[in-house]
Amino acid sequence: MLNHITLMGRLTHDVELRSTASGVSVASFSLAVDRDIANKQTGERDTDFIDIVAWRGTAEFAAKHFRKGSMMAVSGRLQLRDWTDKDGIKRRS
């Protein structure tokens, strides 16, 4: 099986860099990615906002070199997570 994704878009906010309890670097950020095909009703391209998590050296590199509005290309794998919020509602991210 193959699970590979490549995205290119602009950062919606500065990269948030933090560390796990064991000292591993983790970065969180969001990319605004335009769709290839224009919306039939408006004639404009819709935009998807994709949450990204980067680990270790990649996380540190992203935090050091990119800021809100920067164009960024990301290559990795897609992973979904199911969870239940504090109100008992099942969510997916």
Residue, then its C-alpha position, 0 to 999 in steps of 0.5 A: m500500500l502507498n500513503h504519500i502526500t505532497l502539498m504546497g501552500r502558504l503558512t497561515h500562522d507562524v510554526e509552533l515548536r515544542s518538545t515532548a517530555s523526552g525532548v523530541s522536537v514537534a512543530s505544528f502549523s497549517l497550510a492554505v492550499d488552493r485547489d487546482i480547479a475553480n469553483k463552478q459557481t464563483g469562478e474562483r479557486d477554493t482553499d483547503f486549510i491543512d493541519i501539519v505536524a513535523w517531527r525532530g529535525t524537520a520540525e526545527f528546520a520549519a520553525k527556523h526558516f518559515r513564517k506566516g505567509s511563507m510558501m512551503a512544500v511538504s511531503g509526507r504521509l496522511q494520518l487521521r486520528d479519531w478522538t472524543d471531545k470533553d462533551g462526548i462527541k466523536r471527532r476526527s482530525 
